[in-house]
Amino acid sequence: MQLFYNPTINDNQTSFVFDKEESKHIIKVLRKKEGDILHVTNGLGFLFTTEITIASDNKCTVKIVSFKKQDAPKFHLHLAVAPTKMNERYEWFLEKATEIGVQEITPIICEHSERKVIKTDRFQKILESAMKQSLHYYLPKLNEPITFKDFLKKEHGGQKFVAHCEETDKKSLKNELITNEDVTILIGPEGDFSVKEIQQAIAANFIPVSLGTTRLRTETAAVVACHSVVFINEEKTL
């Protein structure tokens, strides 16, 4: 199944018109015609089955044949991840975390961050593309970049973890996770969190954790953390 995304389509409509760019892609590139079926999500859990009624490359119009809503996960996974020096690595993390099932992402600027200016427009496009490719109907929320200190000031419910590489007393993330609970995980930059930041996180009731016995890159650590949470929740519900 090929999945299209548009945030404006909703279950109160009987028809829908794609914008010019998407219409051109559907009609000219994909060579869709009247009567063809398109599957569309709004990123809010809905899957719409639609039929093309006007095959125009300026205003491709469809009628909504049916729709269904996918149940949201019983847990909310929020990854706060420091930007990587190479944008491509962060973009890889965004893609893979979306495929796996993250719900919210916040880029955090830390003391050791080498990249402190972040443009989220391209990041948003990557999330949308990954959602469509993996046939998810929920689009992860991408927050604006924020400093580590300011992130800690915000309210974060559920379980809270800070993953770091310092040789201190840490618990194993996979052993600490509780199913069907919201989770927030902090992942630091290439140079790791500073000792001061780790202490600040612990003071804010974040539990220090290890993601394994090897030293992981920022983007790899974030994907491992994401998979651990989703896997633990899926395993307990099977």
C-alpha positions in Angstrom: 0.0 0.0 0.0 1.2 3.5 -0.9 0.4 6.1 1.8 -0.1 9.8 1.3 0.0 12.4 4.0 -2.0 15.6 4.5 -2.6 17.2 7.9 -5.9 18.9 6.8 -8.0 15.9 5.8 -10.5 14.9 8.5 -13.4 12.6 9.2 -16.0 15.3 8.7 -15.3 15.6 5.0 -16.7 13.7 2.0 -14.2 14.9 -0.5 -10.7 16.4 -0.5 -8.5 18.3 -2.9 -4.7 17.9 -2.9 -2.5 20.9 -3.4 -0.8 21.6 -6.7 2.5 20.0 -5.8 1.0 16.8 -4.6 -1.6 16.7 -7.4 1.2 16.9 -10.0 3.1 14.1 -8.3 -0.1 11.9 -8.2 -1.2 12.5 -11.8 2.1 13.1 -13.7 4.6 11.0 -11.8 2.5 8.2 -10.4 0.1 8.3 -13.4 -3.0 7.9 -11.3 -6.3 8.4 -13.0 -10.0 8.8 -12.2 -11.3 5.8 -10.3 -8.0 4.9 -8.7 -7.8 4.4 -5.0 -5.5 6.5 -2.8 -4.8 5.9 0.9 -4.3 9.1 3.0 -3.4 9.7 6.6 -3.6 13.0 8.5 -0.9 11.9 11.0 -3.5 11.8 13.8 -4.2 8.0 13.6 -6.7 8.1 10.7 -6.4 6.1 7.5 -8.7 7.4 4.7 -9.5 5.3 1.6 -10.3 7.7 -1.2 -11.2 7.5 -4.9 -10.0 10.0 -7.5 -12.9 11.8 -9.0 -11.0 14.6 -10.9 -7.6 13.6 -12.2 -6.2 17.1 -12.5 -2.5 17.8 -12.0 -3.5 21.2 -10.5 -6.3 20.0 -8.3 -6.5 16.3 -7.9 -9.9 15.7 -6.2 -10.9 12.6 -4.3 -14.0 11.4 -2.6 -13.6 9.7 0.8 -14.9 6.1 0.5 -14.2 5.1 4.1 -11.9 5.8 7.0 -10.7 4.1 10.2 -8.7 5.2 13.2 -5.8 3.3 14.6 -5.6 3.1 18.4 -2.8 5.2 19.8 -0.1 3.4 21.8 -0.7 3.0 25.5 2.6 4.7 26.2 4.1 8.0 25.0 7.8 7.9 24.1 9.6 11.2 24.1 13.2 11.3 23.0 15.3 14.4 23.8 18.4 14.0 21.7 21.3 16.3 21.2 22.0 17.3 17.6 24.9 15.5 15.9 27.8 17.3 14.3 26.8 15.8 10.9 23.2 16.5 10.1 22.9 13.3 8.1 23.3 11.2 11.3 20.5 13.1 13.1 18.3 12.7 10.0 19.0 8.9 10.1 17.9 8.8 13.7 14.7 10.7 12.9 13.9 8.3 10.1 14.6 5.1 12.1 12.9 6.3 15.3 9.8 7.2 13.3 9.8 3.7 11.7 10.1 2.1 15.1 7.4 4.1 16.8 8.6 7.2 18.6 5.9 9.8 19.5 7.8 12.9 20.3 11.3 14.3 19.6 13.1 17.3 21.1 16.6 18.4 19.9 18.4 19.5 23.1 21.4 21.8 23.1 24.1 20.7 25.6 27.4 21.9 26.9 29.3 19.6 24.6 27.1 20.1 21.6 29.1 21.0 18.4 26.0 22.0 16.5 23.8 24.6 18.2 21.8 26.1 15.3 19.1 23.7 14.2 16.7 24.1 11.3 13.7 21.8 11.8 12.0 22.3 8.4 14.0 19.4 6.8 13.6 17.3 9.9 9.9 17.6 9.6 9.9 16.4 6.0 12.0 13.4 7.0 9.5 12.5 9.7 6.6 12.7 7.3 8.4 10.6 4.7 9.4 7.9 7.3 5.8 7.8 8.6 4.4 7.1 5.0 7.1 4.6 4.2 6.5 2.6 7.4 2.7 2.9 7.1 2.3 4.6 10.5 -0.8 6.8 10.9 0.6 8.9 13.7 3.2 11.5 12.9 5.7 12.1 15.7 5.7 15.6 17.2 8.9 17.5 16.5 9.6 20.2 19.0 11.8 23.3 18.5 15.4 23.0 19.8 15.8 23.9 23.5 18.7 24.1 25.9 19.3 21.1 28.2 18.7 23.3 31.2 15.4 24.7 29.9 14.2 21.2 29.0 14.7 20.0 32.6 12.5 22.8 33.8 9.5 21.5 31.9 7.1 18.9 33.3 7.7 15.4 32.1 5.4 12.7 33.3 6.0 8.9 33.5 9.4 7.3 33.6 12.4 9.6 33.1 15.9 8.4 32.1 19.3 10.0 31.2 21.6 7.8 29.2 25.3 8.6 29.6 28.8 7.0 29.4 30.3 8.1 32.7 31.7 5.3 34.8 29.1 5.8 37.6 26.3 3.8 39.1 23.8 3.2 36.3 20.9 0.9 35.8 20.1 -1.0 32.6 17.3 0.7 30.7 15.7 -2.5 29.5 15.4 -3.7 33.2 13.9 -0.4 34.4 11.2 0.0 31.7 7.6 -0.4 32.8 5.0 -1.3 30.1 2.2 1.1 29.2 3.9 4.1 30.9 5.0 7.3 29.3 8.8 7.5 28.9 11.2 10.4 28.4 14.8 9.6 27.6 17.8 12.1 27.4 20.5 11.3 24.9 23.6 13.5 24.8 26.0 14.8 22.1 29.1 13.1 20.7 31.1 14.3 23.7 28.4 13.0 26.1 26.6 15.0 28.8 28.9 17.0 31.1 29.1 15.8 34.7 27.2 18.9 35.7 24.4 18.1 33.3 24.2 14.5 34.5 23.9 15.8 38.1 21.2 18.3 37.0 19.2 15.5 35.3 19.4 13.3 38.4 18.3 16.2 40.6 15.3 16.5 38.2 14.5 12.8 39.0 15.9 11.4 35.8 17.3 7.9 36.4 20.8 7.3 35.0 20.9 4.3 32.7 23.1 2.3 30.4 22.1 1.2 26.9 24.6 -1.7 26.8 28.2 -2.6 27.2 29.6 -0.7 24.2 30.0 3.0 23.5 27.4 4.2 21.1 27.2 7.2 18.8 24.5 9.7 19.6 22.2 8.6 16.8 22.7 4.9 17.5 22.0 5.4 21.2 18.8 7.1 20.4 17.6 4.4 18.1 18.6 1.7 20.6 16.6 3.5 23.3 13.6 3.9 21.0 13.6 0.2 20.1 14.0 -0.9 23.7 10.9 1.0 24.8 8.8 -0.2 21.8 10.0 -3.7 22.0 9.4 -4.1 25.7 5.8 -2.8 25.3 5.1 -5.0 22.3 6.7 -8.1 24.0 4.4 -7.7 27.0 1.3 -7.4 24.9 1.8 -10.3 22.6 
